[in-house]
Amino acid sequence: MSGLKTELSRRAALGAGALTIGGLTAAASGVRPAFAANQESSKAMIPFSRYQLGKFEITTLLDGAGVFEEPQKTFAMNVPEDEFKEVTLGNFLPVDRFKNFFTPTVVNTGSELILFDTGNGAGAQPDRGNLVLALESAGYSADDIDVVVLTHMHPDHINGVMTGDAPTFANARYVAGSKEYDAWSGMDPATNGAAKIFSEKVKPLADKTTFVEDGGSVVSGITAMSAFGHTPGHLTFMLESDGAQLLLAADTANHFVWSLGYPEWEVRFDMDKAAAAATRKKVFGMLAAEKIPFIGYHMPFPAVGFVEKRETGFRYVPETYQLDL
C-alpha cells in the first residue's frame, strides 16, 4: 500500500480564509486529506488540497472548471449512442453536458517547490486560469516555484507558463519530455493553433529547460514514466518518498467514468487513440494491482483517488470521507 497521509498545514489554514473539510481517507493506506477552499476571486472559487507523502508535501490546485456540451463527441467517439446513454445515466451523469476540471499540482520536496503543469493562463476564461490565485490561497507565490514540469504540451497545461511576454514563474527552471518537445517543435504554428501556443509559450524558455525521457529523474524521488498516446510524448511522474508512492497521471484518463471505466472509448483529444487506450489499460492496471493512489489532471477536484479493476475497465474511488469510516 502507499502509506499516503494528509494534513492541513497551519500556514495553509491561515491563508485559506474559510475552510471546508472533505475528502477521502483510506485507513489501510493512511490517507487523511484536508480540503481548503472559499477564497473567492471574481467568479471563481479557488480551492486547494494538501497531502503528505513520506517527506513530500503535495498540494493540488484548482486552476478552474468549465461546463461543456456533447460529451459523447469528446469521450466516446467510437461508441453507439444507446450504449453511451446507458452507461452515462447508469452513473447518474447527464448525457448532454459534462464538467471538466483543471488541476495542477505542487510538490514540496523539503528543498524545492516543483509545479506540475500551469493551467489555462490568467484571463483565459472567467472560470479558468486561476492557478496563481490558487497558489496564493495555499500559501505560496509564483516566485516561490523552483521547478516547472510540463507533462505535455496541450494548451490547458502550458498556457499559464507565461503571463504576457514574461515567465509567470520568474525564478523557475523547467522540465519537459524530449520526445514531446521535439514532436511539437515539428508542427507548423501557422496551421496548428496548439502548436502556435507552444511556440509562443514554451520555446522561449528552451535555455532554462531540461529534457527527460522515460525513467528520467526530475529530482530524487520523482521519476518520469512514458504514457504516450494522448500526445506523442505524454509523461506521467511517479512520486516516491519513504516507501510511499503516488502517480501524477496527467491526462492518461480524462474522465472518471467514461475514460477509466471504458478505457477503449476514444477521446477526441487523444492524438493517437489506439496508443492512448493501451496506455490507460497499462497505467491504471498497474495502479489497481499495486493500490497506488494517483492525481488526474481532469478528475473531479481535488483530483486524488484510487482505481479498482473491473471487467470492462476500472472503477474510480475518489477522495471521499467514506473510506475513513
C-alpha positions, 0 to 999 in steps of 0.5 A: 500500500502507499502509506499516503497521509494528509494534513492541513498545514497551519500556514495553509489554514491561515491563508485559506480564509474559510475552510471546508473539510472533505475528502477521502481517507483510506485507513489501510493506506493512511490517507487523511486529506484536508480540503481548503477552499472559499477564497473567492476571486471574481467568479471563481472559487479557488480551492486547494488540497494538501497531502503528505507523502513520506517527506513530500508535501503535495498540494493540488490546485484548482486552476478552474472548471468549465461546463461543456456540451456533447460529451459523447463527441469528446469521450466516446467517439467510437461508441453507439449512442444507446450504449453511451446513454446507458452507461452515462445515466447508469452513473447518474451523469447527464448525457448532454453536458459534462464538467471538466476540471483543471488541476495542477499540482505542487510538490514540496520536496523539503528543498524545492517547490516543483509545479506540475503543469500551469493551467489555462493562463490568467484571463483565459476564461472567467472560470479558468486560469486561476492557478496563481490565485490558487497558489496564493490561497495555499500559501505560496507565490509564483516566485516561490516555484523552483521547478516547472514540469510540463507533462505535455504540451496541450494548451490547458497545461502550458498556457499559464507558463507565461503571463504576457511576454514574461515567465509567470514563474520568474525564478523557475527552471523547467522540465519537459519530455524530449520526445514531446518537445521535439514532436511539437517543435515539428508542427507548423504554428501557422496551421496548428493553433496548439502548436502556435501556443507552444511556440509562443509559450514554451520555446522561449524558455528552451535555455532554462529547460531540461529534457527527460525521457522515460525513467528520467529523474526530475529530482530524487524521488520523482521519476518520469514514466512514458504514457504516450498516446494522448500526445506523442510524448505524454509523461506521467511522474511517479512520486516516491518518498519513504516507501510511499508512492503516488502517480501524477497521471496527467491526462492518461484518463480524462474522465472518471467514468467514461475514460477509466471505466471504458478505457477503449472509448476514444477521446477526441483529444487523444492524438493517437487513440489506439496508443492512448487506450493501451496506455490507460489499460497499462497505467491504471492496471498497474495502479489497481494491482499495486493500490497506488493512489494517483492525481488526474489532471481532469478528475473531479477536484481535488483530483486524488483517488484510487482505481479498482479493476473491473471487467470492462475497465476500472472503477474510480474511488475518489477522495471521499470521507467514506473510506475513513469510516 
